[in-house]
């Protein structure tokens, strides 16, 4: 655990001098979670992921985002694309 945390910690330290690390307990999937937090989702993996996201969002104070990696890649591709110039003559 420490070795995996060591590199990101030092990289974050280069950009900020205020870093808060929150350690959360391990979240285990339970039948209670699947019955009460399914929100119409049938796949248990998705239910577990959504519950984990919500807990992390509440503890950290960061808003939830429903954007996928595809949205982020599409946005990044559009932003990096050079504008097309049209020749007048």
N, C-alpha and C positions, 0 to 999 in steps of 0.2 A: 504494500500500500504506500509506504513512504517513498519508494523509488518512483512510482508512477505519479505521485503528487509533487515530487521535487522539481521537475522541469517546468510544469505549468506555473508553479508558485514563483519561480525565479523569473519567468517570462512576464508574468503579471507585475512583478515588482519593478520592472523596467519602465512601465507606463504609469504607475500610480504609487503613491506612498501610503495608501489606505486600503487595506485588504482585510476582509472579514471572512473567515472560514466557518461554515456552519456544518457540524457533523450531525447527521440524522440517523436514527436507528434503522436497522435493516427492516424493510417492509416485505412481509411474506404474504402471498396470495391466500385468501381464505374464502370459504363459501359465503360468509356474510358480505364480503366485498363484492362478489359476483352477483348476489341477490339484490343488494341495495344500491349499488353504484353502477349498474349496467348501462343506464341511459339509452336503452334500445340497441346496444351493441351486443352481438351474439358471441363474438370471439373473446375468450377469456384473456388472451394475451393483450388485446386492446383495452379491455376493462382495467387490467392491472397497470398498463402503461398510463392510462388516463388518470387513475387514482394517484399514481406516483407523481405525475405532472402537477396535479392540483395541490398535493401536499407541498411539493417543492415551491410552487408559486406562492402559496399562502405564507410559508416560512420566510422566503426570501423577499417577498414584496414585489416581485417582478410579474408583470401581467402575462397571462397566457396568450399564446399566439397559435392559431390553427393553420398557419402557413407551413407548407411542406418543404422539403429540400429542393424539390423541383421548382417551386416558386422562387426560392433564393437563387438558384442557379440561373433561371430565366432572367431574373432582375439583374444579376451580376453580368450576364452576357449582354443584355441591352445597354447597361451603363458603360461597359468597356468598348462597345462597338463604336468605331469612328463614324462621325456623320458623313453621309454621302454628299458629295459636291457635284453639282450638275454643271457641265460646260455649256456656256452660252453660244459659243461659236464652234 
